[in-house]
Amino acid sequence: MTIAWIDAGAGVAGDMLLGALLHAGADLTVVRRAVAAVDPRLAVTVEPTERHSLQAVKATVLDTATGAAADSPAAAHHHQHHRTWAQVRELLDAADLVEEVREKALQVFAALARAEADVHGVRPEEVHFHEVGALDAIGDIVGCAAALHDLGIAELVCSPLTLGWGDQATGEHGRVPIPGPAVLRLVRDGNVPVQGGPVAAEMTTPTGAALVASWCTGFGPMPAMVIDRIGVGAGSRDLPELANVCRLVLGTPAQLHLPPLPTAEPDTAALAVGEPLGIPILIETNVDDLDPRLWPGVLDKLFDVGVADAWLTPVLMKKGRPGHMLTVLCRDDQRESVLTVMARETTTIGMRELSVVRKHELPRTMVRVDVEGQLIAVKIASLHGYPVNAQPEYRDVARAADELGRPVKEIMALAIAAYWAQPG
């Protein structure tokens, strides 16, 4: 598993992150192919450069119709029209892209559209992209998505984002303050930690803010990792105050090393039923900013570790935010593995532990019953040798219902009845 950390101490822009990804080893051919698939007029070039004697890569999205950079006045004069969010979405939907690349690019443009709509008081569908617009942003965003996929980066963490400050900058709509209004909305909506300064200039562009807000799974210092590669992407300006670069550090996660719990013997006399589960503990964390589609995968990875149980509970967190409490029941010798899964697979920044937990586990057996010629497994839980619960296995029930052309609930009831109808 590859994780990456963005050093955004000098801010971030689309071309800076693209340059860092390519410097770190992303295949330029893959990036060019993805960008051209969205708009054949676009090409990506790279050249070595330096900022404050620091070696870096400058990535440029070219408009092949003019031979100039896609964000240059020459390209802007050649392409007078603007693109709406709906038109950009149509381009991405029609392009021959890897699905993950398409989804990542759509995610960023959707965030940009929402931010611009908020700034200008219109609906996202009515947004016309200007600076974040059209050619240059398509090249940067699609290029970064393709590079991220090519490098196999599974987790992306970013330092607090430097925004800059100072006199107003000239934009499509006239003079706008720094940090830009769209940038502020993007970092607000993405819960991105930020800082002003240190230079009186725009340090983070809307595209850069959208990339970070959309793709990063965490924010803060570099996570524990074994470093593999380092990429340095240069910004367009060579500022006297600092090296205008975005650094990308790639590696593999380092194992968490936590002190073990004090050893203790479980009180087996207190267990009315079943066997003691070593020294069981509960590990919990509250999360309110994880894409809910990811939770099944988190639970799968916890069960792969061998935990006794793991579950989610809806909770209302601080500031009235709905979230989930992830709870895991495991042995103390599984603690490190569980904490590692939680840290890697969720957006948590801390966990709590409750030790020693007693688990009262009923003995279980599995039997099979016949429902109209279909064999269905039934799990039996017993108390003092007497069955108290019988539950058919859902997969067997669903398969039988499909074979028989009957409702699942009906086959479920028949399977339970078949078990309890058995003699003895």
N, C-alpha and C positions, 0 to 999 in steps of 0.2 A: 504494500500500500504506500503510495506516494503522497506526502503532504507538502504544502508550500506556504511560505510566509512572505507577505509583501511589506517591504520597508517603504512606507509612504511619508517619511520625514520631510521630503521635499515635494509632497503632494503626488498626484497621479493624473495622467491624461491617457487617452486611448493609445496614442502612439508610444508613450513611455512604457506602458504595460506590455504592449505588443513587442516592443524591442527587447524587454527583459525576458519574455517567454521565448523568443527566437534565440537570444544569447544563451539561454539556459539549455538549448538543444532541440526546441520544437522544429519540425521539418518545414523548411520554407516552401517546398513544393506543395505540401499538404495545405498550408495556409493560403498560398496563391490560388490553388484550385478551388478552395471553398469561397474565397472572395469573388473570384471570377464567375462562379456558379450563380451568385446573386446578381452581379452586374458585370457583364463582359468587358466594360470599359475600364475596370479597375485592375490595378496590379500593385504588388507590394515589393518594395526594394529595401535592402538593408545595407548599411555602410558602417565601418568602424569609426569611432570618434572618441573624444574624451571630454570630461567635464572636471575641471580642477585637477588635472593629471590623472583622473580615474578613467580607466578604459571602459568603454560602453559601446552599445549598438544603437544607431539611430534608424528606426523603422519609418518608412514613408509610404503612404497610400497615394499612388499616381493615377491621374486621369489620363488614360492613353489617348483620348481624343485631342488633348492639348499638349501632352507631354509634361504637364506641370503637376505639382502636388494637388491632391483633390481639394484641399482647404485653401488653395491660393486664390488671389484675385483673378488670375487668368482663367482658372476653372470655373469660378463663380460667374464671371462674365459670359463664358461659353454656355453654361447651363443656368438659364434665368429662372426656370420654374422651381417651385418647392415641392416636397413630397409630404403627403399627409401620413399619419400613422397607419391608416387603412392601406395605403399604397405600399408602404414599407412592409407591412405584414403580408400582403399578397406576393411581393417579391421573395420574401423568405419562405413562404409556404410553397411556392412554385420551384424553388431552387433545388438542385440535386445535392443535398447536404446529408451528412450523418444526422440522424434524428436528434441525438443529444446536442449537437452543435446548433441545429435549428432552434431547439427549445431554449437553449441558453441565450441565443441572440434575441429571440422573441421576448424573453424575460427582461432583458436590458432595455429594449426599445419600449416595452410596455411601461416600465418604470419611468423612462424619460417622458413618455406621453402623459402619464399621470402628473408628473411634476410640472411640465410646461402648461398643462391644462389648469392646474391649481394657480400658477403664477398669473396666467392671462384671463382667468375666469371663464373658461370654455370647457366643453366636454372633451375627453381624450381623443375621441374620433375626429374632432375638428382641429386638432393640433397640426400645424404646418411646421415641419422641422426646418430650421435655418442653420445656425452654426453647428448644432448637434446633428444636423441634417443629413442630409442626403448622402453624397458620395463618401466623404471622409469618415463619417460615423459608421456607415455600412462596412467600410474596409476595416476600421479599427475593431468594431464589435465582433463581426464575423471572424476576422483574423484571430482575435484573442480567443474566441470560443473554439475555433479549430485547433489552435496551439495548445490550449488547456486540455482538450480531448486527446491530442497526439501525445502529450507528455504523461497522460494517465493520472492526472492530479485528482485525487479523491477528496481532499480537504484543503480549503484555502483560508488562511488566517491573515489578517491585516493589522498593522500597527495603527494607532490613532492617526486619523487623516489630517494632514496639514492643508488648510484652505487658503492661506494668504490673507492679505488685507490691503487697504490703501485707497487711492483715488479711483473713481469710477472708470470702468473700461467701456470701450465703444463696441456695441453689438448691433444685431440686425434691427432692434427696436430703439436704438439710440444708446445713450449712456446708461450703464447699469452698475450697481454697487458691487464691491468685492467683499466677501464671497457672493457669487451670483445667486439670485433668488432661486433658480432651479436647483443649484447645488445644495442650498440649505434645505429645501424640501426633500431632496433625495436622501440626504444623510439623516434627516429627521424620520422619514418613513422607514428607513432601513436600520434604525437604532445604531448608527455608526458613530463611535466616539471621534471627536474632532478637536482641533486646536487651530487658533489663528496664527498669523505671522508665518515665519519670521521675516518675510520679505514683503515689501509693499507692491504686490503683484498677484495675479490670479495663479495660484499654485495647483488647484484641483479644478478640472473642467467638468461640465455636466456629464460628458461621456465617461470620464474617469470615475466620478462619483457614482454613476449608475452601475458601472462594472463592479465596483467594490460592494455597493449596497445589495446588488442582486446575487452575487456569487459567493461572497465570503461567509463562512460558517462560524467564524469567531473573530474577535478583535483583541489586541493586546500585544505583549512581547512575543518573541519567537517561541513557539511551542517546543517541548522537548523532542529532539530529533537527532538522528545521525545524518549529517549533511552530505549530500551527494553532488549537487551542482548549484552554481550561483549564476544568475543572469542580471545584467545591468542595462536598463533602457534609458536612453538620453531624451530629455525634453528638447524642444526646438530652440529655447533660449539658453545662452551660456551666462548665467547670472554671476555677478562678482561676489555676492554674499555667501553663496553655498553651491555645492555640486548639484545641479538640476537633473537628478536621476531618480529612477524608481528601481529598487533592487528586489530580486526574487530569489529566495533561498529554498531549494528543494531537498527533500530527504525522506527517510523512513522514520516512523514514530519510535521514540525510545520508550522502553517499558517504564511504567510507574513503579517507584520503589518506596513503599510505605512501611512504617514499622508494624510488626505483627501485634495482634491483640494479646493481652496477657492470657496465658493458658488457664483454662478452668475446666473442671469436669462437669458435664451435664448432670442434672439431678434426675436420674432415670426413674426415681420413685414418683416424681411428679407427672410422669407420662402415663396417662390412663390407658392409652391405646397405642399400639405400634412401637417402632424402634426409634431411639434418639438419632437425630441427623447430625452426627459429629458435634460441632459447636456452631449451631446455625446463627446467622446474623441477618438483619435487614439493612439494605442500603437504598436510600431514597434520594431523589432530586426533583425539583420543580422546574418546569420548562414552559415558556410561553411564546417562543419564537421559532419553533421547529416546524417545517412543512409537515402537516399531518400524514402525508403519504409515506413518510419515511419511518413512521413508528413500527409497522409490521416487520421491517428489516432489522430495526433495533432489537425487537423482542427475539427474532430468529437468532441473531448473533449472541444474545445472552443465553439462549437455550443451547446453542452450539458449545458454549463454555461449560455447560453441564449444571446450570443452576437448578435448584429445586422448583422454583416458580418465579414468574415475572409478570407484572400487570400494570395497567394504566388506570389512573383515577382522575376524572375531570375536577379541577379546582379553580377557584377564583383567587387570583394572586394580587399583589399590591397594585395600586392605582386602578383597581377594578378590571385587570386584564384576565381573560379566560386562559387557562393553561392546563397542563397535565402533570400529575405527580407519578413518576416512574418508580416503582417499588420492586426490589429484587430480594428473594429469599435464597440464601446460598450458605455454603460452609465458609469458615474463616479462611481456609486455604485457597478459596476461590476469589477472595477479596480483590487482589491485584488485577486479576483478569476482568472482573466485573467493572471496576473503576476505569480500566483502560477502555472497555467497550463504551461505557457512558461518556467518557471524555472525547473519544474519537467520533462516535456515531450520533451524538446529540449536540445541542448548543449550550449545554450546561457549563457553568463556571464553578461549580462546587457541589459536593454530595455530603449527606449526613449518614451516620451509621448507628444502628441500634443493636447491641449485642447483649447477651446470649438469648436467643429466641427459642421457645419450645414449640416444636411441631408435633401435633397429635395426628397421626396418619393412620387411616383405616386400611387393613389388609385388602388387597385387590386381586381379583382373578378375572380371566376372560373366558367366556363361553360363546358358542355360536348357536343361533336359532334359525329355523327355516321359515321364511315368509313367502308362500306361494312359489316355492322352488328356488328362492334366492337366499343364500347364506349371509347372515348379518352377525357381526361380532357385537357382543354386549359386555360392557365392563361392570363387574359386580364388586361392590364395597361391603365388607362384613364387619359386624360388631359382635365380639364374643362367639364367633363361628356362625352367626346368623346373618343372612343377607339383608341389608337395610336399604340399599340403593342399587338400581339397575339402569344403566344408561347405554343405549345403542350407539355404536360408532357412526358419526355423521356421514363419513365418506361411503361406508357400506350402505347406509340408508339412501343416500342420494343416488348411488349407482343402481340400487334395486328399484327405486322409484322411476328412474329413467328407463330401465329395462321393461318394467311393467306398465309404463305409461300412467302412473298414478301420482297423486300429490305426495310430496315428501312428508308432510305432517301425518298423512294417513299411514304410510309405511312405518314411520316412527312409532305410532301408537300400536300398530300390529306387532312390531318387534318386541316392545315392552310387554304386551299381553302374552306373546308367545313364550317369553321367559318365565313369567309368573304362573303360566299354565302348566309348566313342567312338573312332573311328580317329584315330591321330596324337596 
